[in-house]
Amino acid sequence: GGFNMSGSHNLLAYGVDETGYETYRIKVRNVKTGEEMPIDVLEGTTGSVSWNGDSQLFYTTMDDAHRPNKVWRHNIGTSQSEDECLLSEDDELYNIGFGKSDNGNFLILESESTETNEIWLLDLKKSQSEIPRLVEKRRDNHRYYVEPSRNNKQLYVLTNQLGKKINFDLKVTSLETPGMENWTDLKGKGFPWSEKRTLESIMTFKNHIVIDGREDGFTQVWVLRLEDSNSDDDSSISDWYRSEWPAASVVYPSRASASLSCVGANKIYDTNKLLLTHSSLVNPRTVYEFDMDSQTKVMKKITAVKGFVEKNYETMQIQVTSRDGQTKIPVSIAYKKGKRQRQGPLLLEGYGSYGISNDPAFDRSVVPLLDRGITIAVAHIRGGGELGRYWYEEQGKYLNKMNTFNDFIDCGEYLCASGWTSPETLAISGRSAGGLLVGAVTNMAPDLFKCVVAGVPFVDVMVSMCDPSIPLTTGEWLEWGNPNCSKYYEYMKSYSPMENIRKSRKPDVLITAGLHDPRVAYWESAKYAVRMRESCENEEARILLKTDLSAGHFSATDRYRKFKEVAFEYAFVLDCICP
């Protein structure tokens, strides 16, 4: 779970999940003495935690459906039964979360669905019994995110303007009157809206605003310089620019560690230095210190990968034309020089849901595959966020979800037709909603793939979406559709993997599950394995089920056990396409 140091750095709050069910116990440790504080144990939380000085903690709990629904304030030295609920969300379509503002003066609380949200601010500099204040009430299809300015008088807002600017726009308003009717453009050079770029998050420093987003299909970072810090008006921009990085790569504001992603970097507010992380499919994760004034960068750390020499590998991105004859689907590719074969072995990965971007970032675990001559390809299909919110909201969800599966098949067919691989040497892989993807395309085009790795796959769509008692189900209605509505029911049924298994020849399939998975229950994978075996017409096909009895949705928490699980999956792939 998360962990966070108190204001004085004397106390550490951290979350522990001992089963993989994603329910955390928060503990507090005195780092000077090394002693745990037994009274400050918080049960049944999401694991997220934040401090107000050394005296208060904030955390979130869940309802019976495993939905985060309450934010609490805990006074150090008191029992959990005395904690105060700051915010409660009764609507089952919404989840609750929180985080501290970049200037450290506010707690930002949010209630959100996949399409709509609303935000409250809690002033941490006022009374410790202060209550949150609403910024802008929820409206259908309106999403916005906020960060207070350096003078605590303005509020920067990223907004989709009630869906009118689907890729988000940057606005500013007074902290005293934060409602949407008062949102205005930034002054000076401003930061004009562009349909071509997607704004995803905002980070503030004393003299700069940093926007993390996407343009031209890749991640990008924009830096805005604020006017004179002596001014009471923090709404004027003197200049702005987009930082420049190589194509076919990923760049984003850094976290302190790849293995401890809950630890934040860029925590110094009064600085002109920004830590950025850059990588590609063949460039290990590298942290740069970027000077926001001079636009120069200095490499601070590169992730060591034993035996890996970057110059021996190649990466590129190609464009595949979809079956509609117009849509261009990006596919990122990596291979080892001198090892690539025409119609050789290739592993195609995909996800394509929730607007999550499957970026071409470095993964050390695939290096042994590259060294054995396997080409790695990542299909940036509709349903993801690689080409902006339109790629997801208008093209890859609800009654357009079939685009996700058709795009993946089109990418596979193109890679075979153009000589990158062949149906006898093409493997596909996807986890969770990516498991839904590979399950659906295996039904639709079983002869296109030699083998399939379906990790904790969401394949029993109809049963899961029709039962609101299953954890997280109701919130998913805003992704796939509410099956109580006939048009969604019939459409979901047309692609749901479990409902579309037919008697046919099957590729080799490896299905994985975790006993404590709260997102995709283990019996879903078991049921899928049985159905696939019963419908298989070629006896030589292997339909394998591997259930981890001590893991949840995100695999084993022990990194060495996780390496073994990945090795098992890759051994299966190698056995299938590199006999």
C-alpha positions in Angstrom: 0.0 0.0 0.0 0.9 3.6 0.2 3.3 5.1 2.8 4.0 8.6 3.9 6.2 10.5 6.2 4.8 13.0 8.7 5.7 16.7 8.5 8.7 16.3 10.9 9.7 13.0 9.2 9.6 11.4 12.7 6.6 9.2 11.9 5.9 6.8 9.1 2.4 5.7 8.1 2.2 2.7 5.8 -0.4 0.2 4.5 0.0 -3.6 4.5 -2.1 -6.1 2.5 -1.3 -9.6 3.7 -3.6 -11.6 1.3 -3.7 -9.8 -2.1 -7.4 -8.8 -1.6 -6.5 -5.1 -1.7 -7.7 -4.4 1.8 -5.0 -2.8 3.9 -4.1 -2.3 7.5 -2.4 1.1 8.1 0.3 1.2 10.8 2.3 4.1 12.2 6.0 3.7 13.1 8.3 6.1 15.0 11.3 6.0 12.8 13.6 7.4 15.5 12.9 4.6 17.9 11.8 1.9 15.4 8.7 1.2 17.5 5.2 0.7 16.1 2.4 2.8 17.7 -0.2 0.1 18.6 -3.2 2.4 19.1 -2.8 4.0 15.6 -3.7 0.8 13.7 -6.4 1.5 11.0 -8.3 -1.5 9.6 -10.2 -2.0 6.4 -8.6 0.7 4.4 -7.5 1.2 0.7 -3.9 1.7 1.8 -3.8 5.4 0.8 -2.6 7.7 3.6 -1.7 11.3 4.0 -0.6 13.5 6.9 -1.5 16.9 8.4 1.7 17.7 10.3 2.5 15.0 12.9 -0.9 15.0 14.5 -3.5 13.8 11.9 -3.8 11.1 9.3 -6.3 10.8 6.4 -7.3 7.5 5.0 -10.1 5.8 3.0 -12.3 2.8 3.7 -14.5 0.6 1.5 -18.1 -0.7 1.5 -19.1 -4.4 1.2 -18.7 -4.2 -2.6 -15.0 -3.2 -2.2 -15.8 0.3 -3.4 -13.8 3.2 -1.7 -16.7 5.2 -0.2 -15.4 7.2 2.9 -12.6 9.5 3.8 -11.6 9.7 7.5 -9.6 11.9 9.7 -7.6 10.2 12.5 -5.9 12.0 15.4 -2.6 10.3 16.4 -2.9 8.6 19.8 -6.6 7.8 19.5 -8.4 4.7 18.5 -10.0 4.2 15.1 -13.4 4.2 16.6 -13.0 7.9 17.4 -12.2 8.9 13.8 -14.2 11.5 12.0 -15.7 10.8 8.6 -15.0 13.8 6.3 -16.7 12.6 3.2 -19.1 9.8 2.3 -20.3 8.7 -1.1 -23.5 6.7 -1.3 -23.8 6.5 -5.1 -22.5 3.1 -6.1 -21.2 4.4 -9.5 -18.6 6.6 -7.6 -15.4 6.0 -5.8 -13.7 8.3 -3.3 -10.0 9.3 -3.0 -7.7 12.0 -1.8 -4.3 13.5 -2.1 -2.3 16.5 -0.8 -1.9 19.6 -3.0 1.6 20.3 -4.4 2.1 23.3 -2.1 1.2 21.2 0.9 -1.6 23.5 2.1 -4.7 21.6 1.1 -6.1 18.1 1.1 -7.9 17.5 -2.3 -10.8 15.0 -1.9 -12.5 13.6 -5.0 -15.6 11.5 -5.7 -15.5 10.1 -9.3 -17.0 7.7 -11.8 -15.4 7.0 -15.1 -17.3 9.9 -16.6 -18.1 12.4 -13.9 -16.4 13.8 -10.7 -16.5 16.5 -8.1 -13.8 17.8 -5.8 -13.6 19.2 -2.3 -10.7 21.2 -0.7 -9.7 20.9 3.0 -7.5 23.8 4.2 -4.8 22.1 6.3 -3.5 25.5 7.6 -6.7 26.2 9.4 -8.3 24.5 12.4 -7.7 20.8 12.7 -11.5 20.4 12.8 -12.0 22.2 9.4 -14.5 20.6 7.0 -14.0 20.1 3.2 -15.4 22.7 0.8 -16.9 21.8 -2.5 -15.2 23.3 -5.6 -17.9 22.5 -8.3 -20.8 20.1 -7.9 -20.9 17.1 -10.2 -22.6 17.3 -13.5 -23.0 14.4 -16.0 -20.0 13.9 -18.2 -18.0 16.7 -16.5 -14.5 15.9 -15.2 -12.1 18.4 -13.7 -8.9 18.4 -11.6 -7.5 21.2 -9.5 -4.3 22.5 -7.9 -4.0 25.6 -5.7 -1.6 28.4 -6.7 1.5 29.5 -4.8 -0.3 32.4 -3.1 -3.3 30.2 -2.1 -5.6 32.7 -3.8 -6.1 31.1 -7.2 -7.0 27.6 -8.3 -5.8 26.0 -11.5 -8.3 23.7 -13.1 -8.1 21.1 -15.8 -11.6 20.6 -17.2 -13.3 18.8 -20.1 -15.9 21.6 -20.2 -18.8 19.3 -19.8 -17.5 17.1 -22.6 -17.1 20.0 -25.0 -13.3 19.8 -24.8 -12.9 16.1 -24.4 -9.1 16.3 -24.2 -9.2 18.9 -21.4 -8.4 22.6 -21.1 -6.5 24.6 -18.5 -8.5 27.3 -16.6 -8.0 29.4 -13.5 -10.3 30.7 -10.8 -10.4 32.4 -7.4 -10.1 30.1 -4.4 -12.8 32.2 -2.8 -15.3 31.7 -5.6 -14.2 28.4 -7.2 -17.4 27.5 -9.1 -17.3 26.7 -12.8 -19.1 30.0 -13.7 -15.9 31.8 -12.6 -13.4 29.7 -14.5 -11.3 31.8 -17.0 -8.4 31.5 -19.3 -4.9 32.2 -18.1 -3.5 35.7 -18.7 -0.3 36.8 -20.5 0.9 34.2 -22.9 -1.8 31.9 -21.5 -2.0 28.2 -22.5 -4.5 28.0 -25.4 -6.5 24.9 -25.9 -5.6 22.6 -28.7 -7.6 19.7 -30.0 -4.4 17.8 -30.8 -3.1 17.5 -27.3 -4.6 15.8 -24.2 -4.0 17.2 -20.8 -3.9 14.5 -18.1 -2.5 15.9 -14.9 -1.2 19.2 -13.4 1.7 19.8 -11.1 2.6 23.1 -9.5 5.9 24.7 -8.3 6.6 28.1 -7.0 7.3 29.7 -10.4 6.1 27.0 -12.8 3.1 24.9 -13.8 3.9 21.4 -15.3 1.3 19.7 -17.5 1.6 16.0 -18.1 -0.3 14.7 -21.2 -0.2 13.4 -24.7 0.4 14.7 -28.3 1.0 12.9 -31.6 0.3 9.6 -29.9 3.1 9.9 -27.2 3.4 11.2 -23.7 4.5 14.9 -23.5 5.3 17.4 -20.7 4.6 21.1 -21.0 6.1 23.7 -18.7 4.4 27.1 -18.1 6.4 29.9 -16.4 4.4 32.1 -14.0 4.8 35.9 -14.0 6.6 37.7 -11.1 6.2 35.8 -7.8 5.7 39.2 -6.0 2.3 39.6 -7.7 -0.9 38.7 -5.9 -2.2 37.4 -9.2 -1.0 33.9 -10.1 -3.1 33.6 -13.3 -0.6 35.2 -15.7 1.8 33.1 -17.8 5.0 34.7 -19.1 6.0 31.8 -21.4 5.4 28.1 -22.1 6.9 25.3 -24.1 6.8 21.6 -24.7 9.9 19.6 -23.6 11.5 17.7 -26.4 12.2 14.0 -26.4 12.9 11.2 -28.9 9.9 9.7 -30.7 8.6 6.2 -29.9 9.3 6.7 -26.2 7.7 7.7 -22.9 8.4 10.6 -20.6 6.6 11.7 -17.4 7.3 13.4 -14.1 9.3 11.0 -12.0 8.5 8.8 -9.1 11.3 8.0 -6.7 11.6 4.3 -7.5 10.2 1.8 -10.0 9.8 -0.7 -7.3 8.3 1.8 -4.8 5.9 3.6 -7.1 4.0 4.9 -4.0 7.0 7.1 -3.1 6.7 10.5 -4.8 9.5 12.5 -6.3 9.3 16.2 -7.3 8.3 17.2 -3.7 10.4 20.4 -3.5 8.0 23.2 -4.2 10.4 26.2 -4.5 12.7 24.9 -7.3 13.2 25.3 -11.0 14.4 21.6 -11.3 11.9 18.9 -12.5 12.7 15.2 -12.3 11.5 13.5 -15.5 11.6 9.8 -16.3 12.2 8.7 -19.9 12.3 5.2 -21.5 11.3 3.3 -24.6 10.9 -0.4 -25.4 14.8 -0.6 -25.7 15.9 2.2 -23.4 15.9 1.4 -19.7 14.1 3.9 -17.4 16.3 7.0 -17.0 15.7 9.9 -14.6 16.8 13.3 -15.8 16.9 16.6 -13.8 15.3 19.1 -16.1 16.0 22.8 -15.7 12.6 24.5 -16.3 14.2 27.8 -17.0 17.1 26.9 -19.3 15.4 23.8 -20.8 18.5 21.7 -20.2 18.7 18.3 -18.7 21.2 16.2 -16.8 21.0 12.5 -16.4 20.7 11.5 -12.7 20.1 7.8 -12.8 19.6 5.0 -15.3 18.1 1.7 -14.3 20.8 -0.9 -14.4 19.9 -4.0 -16.5 22.7 -6.6 -16.3 24.0 -7.6 -19.7 21.7 -5.3 -21.7 23.4 -3.1 -24.3 21.0 -0.6 -25.8 22.7 -0.3 -29.2 22.1 -4.0 -29.9 18.3 -3.4 -30.0 16.0 -1.5 -32.3 12.5 0.1 -31.7 10.1 1.8 -34.1 6.4 2.5 -34.5 4.3 1.5 -37.5 0.8 2.5 -38.5 -1.8 -0.2 -39.3 -4.9 0.8 -41.3 -8.0 -0.7 -39.6 -10.8 -2.5 -41.5 -12.7 0.8 -41.9 -10.0 2.0 -44.3 -9.4 5.2 -42.4 -8.3 4.7 -38.8 -4.6 4.4 -38.2 -3.6 2.1 -35.3 -0.1 2.7 -33.9 1.9 -0.4 -33.1 5.2 -0.1 -31.2 7.8 -2.7 -32.1 11.1 -3.8 -30.6 13.6 -6.5 -31.6 17.3 -7.4 -31.2 19.4 -6.6 -34.2 20.6 -9.6 -36.1 18.0 -11.9 -34.5 14.8 -10.8 -36.3 13.5 -13.3 -38.8 11.0 -12.9 -41.6 7.7 -14.5 -40.4 9.5 -15.1 -37.2 8.2 -15.4 -33.6 6.4 -12.3 -32.3 4.6 -11.5 -29.0 1.7 -9.0 -29.5 0.4 -7.3 -26.4 -2.7 -5.2 -25.9 -5.1 -3.7 -23.3 -7.5 -1.2 -24.8 -9.9 -0.3 -22.0 -10.7 2.5 -19.5 -8.7 5.1 -21.5 -5.5 3.6 -20.1 -2.5 4.1 -22.4 -0.3 1.0 -23.0 2.8 3.1 -23.6 6.0 1.7 -25.1 8.0 1.7 -21.9 11.0 -0.5 -21.0 10.3 -3.8 -19.4 13.4 -5.8 -18.4 11.5 -9.0 -18.2 11.1 -9.1 -22.1 14.9 -8.9 -22.7 15.3 -12.7 -22.6 12.6 -12.9 -25.3 14.3 -10.3 -27.4 17.6 -12.2 -27.0 16.0 -15.4 -28.3 14.8 -13.7 -31.4 11.3 -12.8 -30.5 9.9 -9.5 -31.7 7.8 -7.6 -29.1 4.8 -5.6 -30.4 2.4 -3.4 -28.5 -0.9 -2.6 -30.2 -2.3 0.9 -29.2 -5.9 0.0 -30.0 -9.0 2.0 -29.5 -10.3 1.9 -25.9 -7.0 3.0 -24.6 -5.9 6.6 -24.3 -2.8 6.7 -26.5 -4.5 9.1 -29.1 -6.4 11.1 -26.6 -9.8 10.9 -24.9 -11.6 10.5 -28.2 -9.7 7.3 -28.9 -11.4 6.0 -25.7 -14.7 7.8 -25.1 -15.9 8.1 -28.7 -14.2 5.1 -30.3 -13.6 2.4 -27.7 -16.3 1.9 -25.1 -20.1 1.2 -24.8 -21.5 0.5 -28.2 -18.2 1.1 -30.0 -16.3 -1.5 -27.9 -16.0 -3.9 -30.9 -13.5 -1.5 -32.4 -11.0 -2.6 -29.7 -11.2 -6.3 -30.7 -11.3 -5.5 -34.5 -8.2 -3.3 -34.2 -6.2 -6.0 -32.4 -7.1 -8.6 -35.1 -6.3 -6.1 -37.8 -2.9 -5.5 -36.2 -2.3 -9.2 -36.0 -3.3 -9.8 -39.7 -1.1 -6.9 -40.8 1.9 -8.2 -38.9 1.5 -11.6 -40.6 0.8 -10.2 -44.1 3.8 -7.8 -44.0 6.2 -10.6 -42.9 6.8 -9.6 -39.3 5.4 -12.9 -38.2 2.9 -15.7 -39.2 -0.1 -17.4 -37.6 2.3 -20.3 -36.6 4.7 -17.9 -34.7 2.3 -15.3 -33.4 1.6 -15.2 -29.6 -0.8 -12.7 -27.9 -1.0 -11.6 -24.3 -3.3 -9.5 -22.2 -4.1 -9.1 -18.5 -7.4 -8.2 -16.8 -9.4 -6.2 -19.3 -6.5 -7.2 -21.7 -7.6 -10.7 -20.9 -11.1 -9.8 -22.1 -9.3 -8.6 -25.3 -7.4 -11.8 -26.0 -10.4 -13.9 -25.0 -12.7 -12.1 -27.5 -10.2 -12.1 -30.4 -9.5 -15.8 -29.8 -13.2 -16.5 -30.4 -13.3 -14.2 -33.4 -10.0 -15.3 -35.1 -8.8 -18.6 -33.5 -6.6 -19.5 -36.5 -4.6 -16.2 -36.4 -2.7 -17.0 -33.2 -0.5 -19.8 -32.2 -0.8 -19.2 -28.4 -2.6 -17.0 -26.0 -1.6 -15.8 -22.5 -4.8 -14.6 -20.7 -3.7 -13.2 -17.3 -6.5 -12.9 -14.7 -8.9 -12.4 -17.6 -12.2 -10.6 -17.4 -14.0 -13.1 -19.6 -17.3 -13.7 -17.9 -18.6 -10.2 -18.8 -22.4 -10.9 -18.8 -22.5 -12.7 -15.4 -20.3 -10.1 -13.8 -22.1 -7.1 -15.1 -25.5 -8.5 -14.3 -24.7 -9.1 -10.6 -24.2 -5.8 -8.7 -23.3 -7.7 -5.6 -19.9 -8.6 -7.1 -17.2 -6.2 -6.0 -16.7 -3.2 -8.3 -19.5 -4.2 -10.7 -21.7 -1.1 -10.7 -18.9 1.3 -11.5 -18.1 -0.9 -14.5 -21.5 -0.1 -16.1 -20.0 3.2 -17.2 -17.3 1.3 -19.1 -19.2 -1.5 -20.8 -22.8 -0.5 -20.4 -25.6 -1.4 -18.0 -27.0 -4.8 -19.0 -30.4 -3.9 -17.6 -30.7 -1.8 -20.7 -31.5 -4.1 -23.7 -29.2 -2.3 -26.2 -26.2 -2.8 -24.0 -27.1 -6.3 -23.0 -27.3 -7.5 -26.6 -24.1 -5.7 -27.6 -22.1 -6.9 -24.6 -23.3 -10.4 -25.3 -22.0 -10.2 -28.8 -18.4 -10.0 -27.7 -18.3 -11.4 -24.1 -15.7 -14.3 -24.4 -17.7 -16.8 -22.3 -20.9 -16.4 -24.4 -19.1 -16.7 -27.7 -17.0 -19.8 -27.3 -17.8 -22.2 -30.2 -16.7 -25.7 -31.2 -13.6 -25.0 -33.2 -9.8 -25.5 -33.4 -8.1 -23.6 -30.6 -4.6 -22.1 -30.1 -2.7 -23.1 -27.0 -4.0 -21.0 -24.1 -2.5 -20.3 -20.7 -5.0 -18.8 -18.2 -3.9 -17.5 -14.8 -5.9 -16.6 -11.7 -5.3 -15.4 -8.1 -7.3 -16.9 -5.2 -7.6 -13.6 -3.4 -8.4 -11.4 -6.5 -11.2 -9.0 -5.7 -11.4 -7.7 -9.3 -11.6 -10.9 -11.4 -12.6 -13.8 -9.2 -10.6 -17.0 -9.5 -13.7 -19.0 -10.5 -14.0 -16.9 -13.6 -10.7 -18.2 -15.0 -11.7 -21.8 -13.9 -15.0 -21.6 -15.7 -13.3 -20.2 -18.8 -10.8 -23.0 -18.9 -13.5 -25.7 -18.7 -15.6 -24.0 -21.5 -12.5 -23.7 -23.7 -11.5 -27.4 -23.2 -15.1 -28.6 -23.9 -15.2 -26.7 -27.1 -11.7 -27.6 -28.4 -11.8 -29.7 -31.6 -8.0 -30.2 -31.9 -6.7 -32.6 -29.2 -3.1 -31.3 -29.4 -4.2 -27.8 -28.2 -3.2 -27.1 -24.5 -5.7 -25.2 -22.5 -3.9 -24.6 -19.2 -5.1 -23.0 -15.9 -2.6 -21.8 -13.3 -4.1 -20.5 -10.1 -1.9 -18.8 -7.5 -3.3 -19.7 -4.1 -1.6 -16.7 -2.3 -2.0 -13.9 -4.9 -4.5 -11.2 -5.8 -5.2 -9.4 -9.0 -1.7 -8.0 -9.4 0.2 -11.2 -9.0 2.6 -12.1 -6.2 3.8 -9.3 -4.0 7.2 -10.9 -3.5 9.3 -9.8 -6.4 11.2 -13.1 -6.8 7.9 -15.0 -6.9 6.7 -12.5 -9.5 9.8 -13.2 -11.6 9.0 -16.9 -11.5 5.4 -16.3 -12.6 6.6 -14.2 -15.5 9.2 -16.8 -16.4 6.5 -19.4 -16.4 4.4 -17.4 -18.8 7.3 -16.7 -21.1 8.4 -20.4 -21.0 4.9 -21.2 -22.3 5.2 -18.7 -25.1 8.7 -20.0 -26.1 7.5 -23.6 -26.1 4.6 -22.6 -28.4 6.3 -20.3 -31.0 10.0 -21.4 -30.7 9.8 -25.2 -30.6 
